[in-house]
Amino acid sequence: MKKIPFFLLILIVVVLAAATFIEKYEGRIFVENHIYGSIWFVVFWGLLAIISVLYIFKKKMQRNIPVFLLHLSFLIILAGALTTFLTAKRGMLHLRLGEKKSEFTVYDHDGETYAPIPVVISLDVFTIRNYAGTDAPADFISKIRIHESSGNSFIEEVSMNRIFSYKGYRFYQSSYDNDGHGAWLSVNNDPWGITISYIGYFLLLAAMVWTLFSPKGRFQRLLKNPLLKKGVLFAGLSLLYFNSTAQTKSPCTLSQKEAAQFCTLQVLYNNRITPLQTLAYDFTMKLTGEEKYKEYTPEQFFTGWLFYFESWRQEPLLHIKNNDLQKLLELNEYASWNDFFNDDYSYKLQPYWMGMRMGKQSSLNRAIREADEKIQLIAMLRNKTLLQIFPIMDEQNEAIWYSPSSSLPNEFDENNRLFIKGTFSLLQEYIDENNCEQFLFIIDRIKTFQKNHGGISALSESKIKAELIYNRLSIPPILFKVNLFLGLLSLIYFLHLLIRKGRNSEKKIFALIPRIFFILLCFSFFLLTFYIGLRGFISGRLPMSNGYETMILLSWCIMLTTLIFHKKFGLIISFGFLLSGFCLLVASIGRMNPQITHLVPVLSSPLLSLHVSVIMMSYALLAFTFLNGVAALLLRIFRKEDDFIGEQVETLHIVSQLFLYPALFLLGAGIFIGAIWANISWGRYWAWDPKEVWALITFLIYSLALHSGSMQRFRKPLFLHGYMCFAFLTVIMTYLGVNYFLGGMHSYN
């Protein structure tokens, strides 16, 4: 009886993990029909629930009310899932303007069928609301008319994260027709399953909080363990690391002052109004792979290509890494613009154009595509199509941003037409004459034009200044070097002290070092907080919508956790430096997507911010249990038979258990917050997406470690430490592995 539920749990974990990989090769429909929607899969969960109930009462766990409610909540959640599986109806409702519908399409094992809805619905208007001055959609809105049997009718609005409910049927904005005259609404009829599941979610939250704060609970007993009062020693040294760049002669460009002033102009870039400086930084990174080129700032590099093209076209700055491409085009490792054109000015990559876009994903095709993207980017700057810096109000009083090479409407005011078409000729003329004063005067004229014609799409002065500061700071690439270096040195010295049993003479010499490290960590935390706050202010949202932002947030959560617990566990400062540095390293080296973009409509929900924040804090705590395990195993390897080392390993064992409780509870809370958000946005709280499945696997794997009463191996420090190291692989798979190996709705770019 004791082993069967845990065996079933492990079996379910194996099935879930296998299903995510099967989905990659067999497709979504296959796994839904043969695994997630199969009878045997439901039976597995049912057996686990029944045997768990019997085991709970056999062990008389109902006497421990918080623990009993915790397990009861899981049973209620499973009951809700079963109710949804048996009774829910889901499908799609396609509406064209003026067309009336009283049934929706249901997709099941038998193909397409139709199910009635208790009302007649028609589409009055469908609109796409864009972010001001851009083509980026902010929301999709369907205004539907409800025709009741009584003859009454009324209009309701359905949009992303705004649902319409009618007699147990819920309607969600899903998609739309390309001509804008039709909308697709998701339909969900699941009143009982959702209700039962929500009861289980909120009971789970209450039970988790009760378990943490119950005076007689295991978590509170761990906090009072006498080993923690002794603390864990550590010490270390700190050095700073700075990059230096050799200065060599480069082509002509503007002075730093002129280039910086020019790049304070606003531009429509990446579907967002932003200072030209942001485009200049991305342009430099795209072409060179670095944040600057030689001794020139990104602004100078950008304006050099714009105003001194003949000087820059001969500069060998395009890195060609692929040897086959070098041989194919007879290029060196670093090529210039001229190297991609023949003597007759024909483009060398033109014969390979179809292959690089439609051929197989070979390393040569990828290299050709990357080189072509760089050449095309330069061409777009040269003909100024990149420079959409001139806003004009349309008939709807919305600003449309044009470039000097744009085709302007015939009804344009002639003065505006002349200004847009002639301004860059004037700028080039004053540059050629070296007339800095007139050059800056024209820039001020453009700024005035943007302010007068940009309407609400134009940025405020405070947002422009904030983004200029943000671009120049570039905190993560510097901070990861500092944090990793400090963390590595402190951890090495800490292990050195423990191996030598922390002799008193060494303790006195390095007594101030923990304080120094704490101050440095506070400074690092402040810098990252400022960076995140600045990014949030610029974007107008909490920055946690893509891989780069969530990795930065995870680093911030790790440092916050470190600062909260540093007095209790000294070693955590070393771990905090290492883990936060690693997260910043991944964000910086992985080029995950540092660009600031608008949120897609479905992500514009406060529940997204709460969901991601809670999950990231959970991952931060689980990362500490991983490093605890690594440190304990290393200590035991160096000193196998040593009472002092044994005591430190036992202390780390207690620390891991202490972190495990809130980490697991935060992960559970994050999962059910995400489920509520999904239910509001898509009409279903669980979709068996690979990211969801691996989050559940992570939760189940770590939950086993809390059952030390039933599984006595977890009472042994070395076993728990080894298990924490193994379990952390599921965190890595959930956060990174799914993105790169499996894909799905939750994959970050």
N, C-alpha and C positions, 0 to 999 in steps of 0.2 A: 504493500500500500504506500510506503514512504517513497520508493524509488519510481513507481509507475508514472506519477504526474510529471516528475522531472525528466523522465525518459521521453514522454510524449511531447514535452515542451521543447526538448532538444531536437526531436524528430520534426516538429513543426518548423523550427528554425532552419533546419537543413532543407526542407521542402520550399520554404519562402526564398531562401538564398538561390536555390536551383531555379526556381520559377523566374527570377529576374534575368538570369542568363538565357533561359529557354526563350523568354520573350524577345530578346535581342535577335535571335535567329529564326524563330517561328512566327513572331508577330503578336500583337496585342490580343487579337481575337482568339488565337489559339490558347493562350494561357487563361483567358477569362472562361473559355468553354471547358477546358480540360483540367484546370487546376483550381483557380479561385472560385469558379462557379460550379464545381463538381460536388457530387454528393459525398464522396469519400473525404474531401477536404473539410466539409461541414461536420462530418462524423468525427474527424480528428479533434476539432475544437470542442465538439460536444462531449466526447470522452474525457478530454482534459478538464472541462468544467465539472462534470459529474464526479470524477474521481477526486478532484480538488475539494469539492464540497464534503465528500465523505471523509477525506483526510483532515479537513479543518475541524469537523465535529469529533473525530476520533482523538485528535490532539487537544481538544477542548480550547481551541483558539478563540472561541467566541467570548471567553472571559477577558481577553485583551481587546477591548473595544476598538481602539484605533486600527490595530492590525486586522481585526475581523472586518471592519468597514472597508479597509483598503482592498482586501480580497473580494468582498462582496461587490464593490464597485466594478471590478473586472468582470465578474459574472453578469452584472446588469448590462455592461457594455457589450458583452458577447450576446446577451439576450436581445439587445437592440439591433445588433448586426444580423442576427438570425431572423428577426421580425422584418427587417428591411429586405433581406434575401428572399423571404417567402411572400411578402405582400406588396412591396413597392412597385410602382409603375413609373418608368422613365422613358422619355422620348423627345422628339423635336417637333416644333410647330413652325411651319413655313408660311409666312403671311406676305402677300403682295398688296400694294396700295389699293384700298377699297374692297379687297376680297374677304369674304366671311368664311370662318372655319369653326367647326364644332367638334373636331377630332384631331388627334395628333398621331404621329408615326412612332411606333415602338420598335426598337431593334433588339431582337433576341436570337436564340439558337435557331429558330425556324425562319429567320430572315426578317422582312418588314411586315408588320401588322399595324392595324389602326385601333386606337382606343378613344372612347368618347370623353369629352370634357363637359361639365354641367353648365355650359354657357356658350354663347356665340361670340366670337372675337374677330375684329377686323383691324387693319392697320391704317391709321389716319396719316401719320407723318413719321418718317425716319430721318434722323439727322446725325451728322458726325461733328462733334464739337472739338476743335483743335486748340492746342496751346497757342496763346496770342502770338501772331506774327510768324507762325510756322505751319508746316503740314503734318506735324506730329499729332495723332489723335489723343485727346484728353478723355473723351467719353463717347460711347455709342448710345443713342437714345431712340427708343421706339415709343411713340404715343399710340396706344391701342384703345379701341372703343369696345366696351363691354355691353352686349345686347342681352338683357335679361328676358326671361319668358313673359314677364309682366308687361313688356313693351318699353320699359325704361332703358335708357342707355347712358353711360358715363365714360369719361376718358381717364385712363390711368397711364402713368409713365413707367417704363421699364428701361433700366440702364445698367451699366456695369456696377456691381455692388449695391444695386437697388432693385429689389424683387417685388413682384406683385402676387399676392395670395388671394385665392378665391375658393371657398368651400373645400379646403384641404389640398387644392392644386396650387402649385407655386410656379411662377413663370420667370425665367432668367434671360437676360440679353446674352446671346451666344455669338451670332455672326450676322452678316448682311449680304445682300446681292450687290454685285459690282456696279450696277446701274443706279444704286441708291434708292430703288423703288420697292425693295423687299427686305424683310428681316427674318432671322431665324431665332426662335426662342426655345430654350430648353424647358421642358415640362417635367415636374416631379410631383408624384402623389405618394407620400410616405409619412402620414401623420403619426403613426404609432412607432415606427422604427426610430425616427428622429427624436421623438419625445423620450423614449426609453433610453436611447444612447446619451442624450443630454443629461438625464438624471444620473446616469453612471459617471459621466465626465465630472459633474459638479460634486458628486459624492467622493470621487477619486481625489479631487482637489482638497476637499475638507479633511479627508482621512490622511492625506500626505502632510498637511499642516499640523494636524493633531499628533501624528506620529513623531514629528520633529520636536514638538514642544511638550509632549507628555512627560511629566516628571519621572514616571517609572519606566519610560521607554528606553530602548537600547541606545538611541542616539544621545540622550541626556546622560546615560551612564558612561558612554565613551568620552564625553566632554569632561567628566569628573575623574577620569583615569589618572592615577598618580604619576605615571610615566610622562604625561604631557607637561606636568609642572616642572620637570627637569629641562624640558625644551630640547631642541636639536641645534647643535653648534654649527656655525659656518664662519668662514672668513675668506677674504680674497683681495685682489689688487685691481686697480682700474687704470686703463690706458685709453687714449682717444686715437681714432684712426681717421685720417683725412686723405682724400684723393687729390692728386696733383695732375695737372694736364700740361704737357709741354706745349709751348707756344711756337707755332711755325707760321710762316707767311701764308696768307690766304687771299682770296679774291676781294674785289672792291665791294663795299656796302656802305650803308649810312653810319653815322656816329651812333653811339649807344643812346644818346639823348633823343636824336631824331627818330631812330627806330622804335624806341620805347613809346614816344608820343604817338607815332603812327599806329602802333598796336593797341592804343587805348580806344580806338574806334570800335564801334559795335558791328557785328556781322552775324548773319544767319548761317550757322554751321552746326552740322549734326542734329538738325531739327531743333535748334535752340539758339536764342539770341545770346551772344557771348562776346567778350572783348576779342579783338583780333589776336591778342597775345596767346589765347588758348589755341587758336588755329595754328599760330606760329610754333608753339611747343609741340603740337601733334605732328605738324609738317616736318619739323626737325627730327623727331623721334622716328617717324615713318621712314625717312630717307637715310638716316645715319645709324639708327639703333641706339643713339645716345641723346642725353638731354641738351647738349650743346655741341657745336662743331668747332674744333680747335679753340682759338681764343675768342670766338664770336658768340654772343648771346643768341638764343633762338629768334629773337626779334630781328637781329642783324642778319642772321642766316636767311630768314624768310624774306625780308626786304631786299636782301642781296639778289636773290633769285627773281624778285619782282621788278626791281629797277636797274639791276646790273646783270641781266641775263647773259650777255656776250662774255662777261668776265667769268661767270660761274659755270658755263656750259662745258668748259674744259677741265673742271676740277674733278679729280678721281675720288669721289666720296661714296659712290654706290657700291656697297659690299656684295660681291657675288660669291656666295659660299659654295655653290655646287660646281664641282670640277667638270662635269659633263657640259654644263652651260658655258663655262669658260672656254672649253675646247670648241664647242659648237659655234660660238660667235667670235672666237679668237680674242678673248678678253683676259685681262689680268684680274687678280682677286678684287681690286678696287677699280671700278670703271667710271667714266664720265658720261654726261649726256651725249656728247659727240660719238662715243664708242658704240652707241646703239643705232647709228645712222650711217648709211653708205655714202660714197662720194656724190651720188645722184640724189641724196637726201631721202632715199627710201628707208623705211623702218625695218631693221633687221629682224624684229620679232614678228612681223606681219605674217610670214609663211607659217608660223607656228601658232597663230592666233586661235584657230578652231581647236587644235589639239589641246592647248593649255586650258581651254574653257570647257570642253566637252569630252576630253580624253580621260583615261584612267588616272587615278591619283598617284602617279609616279613621282619620284623625287625630282626628276627633270621638269615635269609639267608644273609642279609646285614652284620650282625655282623660276621658271619662265613667267608664271603668273605673278609672283612677287616682284620680279624685275619690271614687268609691264605695269603693275600698279604704281610703282615709283615714277616711271616715266610719264604715265598718264596724270599723276598728281602734279608733277612739274608743269605739264602742258596746260592743265586746268588753271594753275596760278598764272602762267604766262599769258593766256588769253582772258584771264580775269573772271572766269566763270565761278571761281571759288569765292570771289569777293562780293557777296550779296550784302552790301552795306548801305543801300539807299532805300529807305521805306517810303511807300506812298499809300495813302488811304484809298480803299476801293469804295464801291457804292454801299456796301454793308458797314462802312466805317471801321473796317479792319485793315491793319497795315500789311502790305505785301512788300517783301524785301527783294530788290533787284540788284543785279551786278552791272558794271559798265557795258558788258557785252550782251545783256538781256535784250530780247525783242520787246519793246515797250508798246502798250496799247495806243491806238490812234488818238483816243480821247485825252491822252496825257497833256497836261499843261506844258506849253512850249518852254517856259523857263526851267521847269523841272527836268524836261528832256535834255536841254542843253547842259544843265548842271551835272546830270548823271553821265552823259556821254563825254563831256569835255574836261571833267575835274582831273582825271588821271594824266591827261596830256599836260595840264598845267603843273601837276606835281613833278612829272618827268622833266619838264622844262626848267623848273626851279632847282631840281637836283643837278641837272647838267650845268647850270650856271653857278652851282654851289651857293645858292641863295637860301640860307637856312631860315631867315626871318619870314620870307614869303611862303616857304614850304610849310612852316608851322601855322601860318595864317590860314592856308587852305585847309589844313587839318581841323582847325577851329570852326571853319565854315561847314565842313562835313558834320562835325559834332552838333552844331546848331540845327542843321538840316535833319539829322536823326532825331533830335529832341522834338522838333516841331511837327514831324510827320510820322514818328514811330508810334504815337499813341501809347496804349498800355503795354505794347510789346517791347518798347524801349526800356533798357535797364536804368535803374536809379544810380546815382553817383556812388552810393554806399555799396551796391552790389558789384559795380565795376571795380571799385577799389578792393573789395573782398576777393574777387576772382584774380586780380593782379597779384595780390599777396599770396593767395593759394598756389598759383602757378610757380611763383619764385621759391616758395618754401621747400617743396619736394621733400617732405619729412620722412616718409617710410623708407626710401633707399638709404638714408643716412642712419635712421634710428635702428634698422635691423642690424647694421654692422656694430653699432655701439652696444645694443642689448645682447647680441650673441657673444661678443667679446667679454663683456662684464660677466655674463652668466657662466661662460665656460671657465674663466679664471676663478670665479668664486666657488664653483662646484669642485674644481680640481683641488683647491686648497682645503675645502671642507672635507673631502674624502681623505686628504692627507692628514688632517687633524684627527679624524676618527680612527684611522689606521694606527696612528701613534698614540691613541687613547686620550687625545686632548690634554696634553701635559700643561700644568699650570703656568709654566714660564711662557708658553706660546699664547695662552689665553690672555695674559696681561699685555703682551706686545701688540696683539691685534684686537684689543677690546673695543677700539673706536671704529673698526672697519665696518661692522654691521650697520652702524648709524650712517656712515658715508654711503654705503650701498643703498640704504633706504632713501636718503636724500636724492641720490641719482635716479632711483626708480620713480620717486615723486616728480622729478623734473621731466623724465621720459613720459610719464603718464600725462602730465600737464601739456606737453607738446602734442601728443597724439589726440588728447581731448580737444585742443584748440584746432587741430587739423580736421577732425571729424565735424566739429561745430561749424567751421568755415565752409566745409563742403556741403553741410546741411543747409546753411544760410543761402549759399549760391544756388543750390538746386531747388530750394523751397520745400524740401521733404527730408525725412530721416534717411540718411545714407545707408541703406541695407538691402538694396534691390538686386545686386549682382555679386559675382564671385569676389571681385576686388573689394567691394564695400563690406561684405560679410567677413572676409578674412581680416580686414582692418578692425572691424568691430570685435571679432574674436580676440585679437591681440589686446584691445582695450579692456575687454572683460577679464582676460587673464591678469592684466596689471591691477585692475580694480580688486579682484579676488586676493591677489598678493598683498595689497595694501591693507585689506580688511583683516587678514589672518597672520600678518607678519609677526606680531608679538607672541602669538601662541606657538608658531612653527617657524624658527629662524631660517631653516633650509628653503622655505618656500620662496624667498627672495631670489635665490639662484634659479629655481625652477621658473619663476615669473619672468626673469630676464631671458632665459633660454626659450621658453615657449612663445612669449610675445615676439621675440626676435625671429623665431622660425616662421611665425605667421606673417610677419612683415616681409620676410625674405620671399616667401611663396607669392605674396601679393606683388612684390617688386619684380622678381625674376620671371614669374609666370606671365607677366603682361596680361593679367586676367581681363582687364577692361577698365583702366583708370579714368576714361572719359566720363564726364558728367552728362547724363542724359535724362530726358523726361521719363517718368514712369508710364508703362503701358497701362491702359485704363483699368484692367482687372487688378492691378497691383496697388491702385490708389485706395487703400483701405487702412485704417489705423490698426486693424487686427494683424496686418502683415508685419508692422513694426514690432508689435508685442510678441508675435510668434517667433520672429527671427531673434529678437533680443533674448528671450527666454532660452531658446535652443542654443544660442552662442554661449550663454553663461553656463549652461549644462556642459557643453563641450570643453569649456575652460576648466571646469572642476574635474572632469574625467581625464583631461590631459595631465592634471596634477597627480592623479592616482597612477597614471602611467609612469611619470618621472619618479614618483615614490618607489614604484616597483623596480625600476631600473637601478636607482641608487641602492636599494636594499640588496638586490642581487649582486651588484658590484662589491658591496661591503662584505658579503658572505664569501665571495670568490677570493678576495684578498686575505681575509682573516677567517678561516673556517671555524676554528675552535677558539672563541674569545668571548668572554662574558660581556665585556663592554660593547662589542660589536653586536652581540645577540640582543642586548637591551635596545640599541639603536634600531635594529631591524624590527623589533617588537613595537617600538614607538612609531616607526613608519607604517607598520601594520594598522595601528589605531588611527593614524592620520588618514590613511587610505579609506578606512571604513567611515570616518567622519565626513570626508568629501563625497563618498559614494551616495550617502543618503540624500543630501540636497541635490546632487548632480542628477540622480535618477528621478527624483521628484520633479525637478525642473524640466527634464527631458519629457516626462509624461505630461506635464502641464503644457509644454510647447507643442506636443503632438495634438492634444485635444483642442488647443487654441487654433492650430492650423486646420483641424477638422471643422471647427465652427466657421472659420473664414471660408474654407472650400465650400461648405454648405450654403453660405450666403452668396458666394460668387458663381458657383457652378451647379448647385443643386444636389450635390452629393458630398457627404462628409468623409468618404473614404473611397479612393479610386484604384487602389492597388498599383499606384505608380511606383517605379523602382526606388525612388527617393523615400517615399512613404514606407515601403516595405523594409528597406534597410534601416530606417529610423526605428521601426518596430522590432527588427532583429537586434539592434543595439540595445533597446530597452529590455528585451527578454534576456539577452546574454548577461547584461550587468545585474539584472534582478536576481539571477541565480546566486550571486555572491552575498545577497542579503539573507539567504536561507541557511545561515551557519548552524542553526539549531537542528535542521533536518539533514544538512550536508556538512558533516563535521570537518571535512578537509579544509573548508574555508576558515576554520579556526587556527590553522597552521599558517604562520606569517609568510613563509617562503612560497607556499602554494598560492595564497591570495595574491602576493606580489607578482608571481608568474602569470596568474590568471588575469590580473589587471593589464599586464603588458600584452597578452593575447587579445583581450577584449577590446583594447584600444584600436586594433585593426578594423573593427566594425565601425568605429567613429570615422576613421580615415576613408573607409569604403563608402560610408554614407555621405560624407561631405565632398570628397574628391573623386573616389572611384566611380561612383554613379555618373558623375559629369563626363568623365573621360572614356568609360568603358560601356556604359549601358544607355545613357540618354534618358529621355522622358520629359514630362512637363516641368519638372523642378530643376533641370540642368542649368547651372549658371554658366555664363560666358566669361 
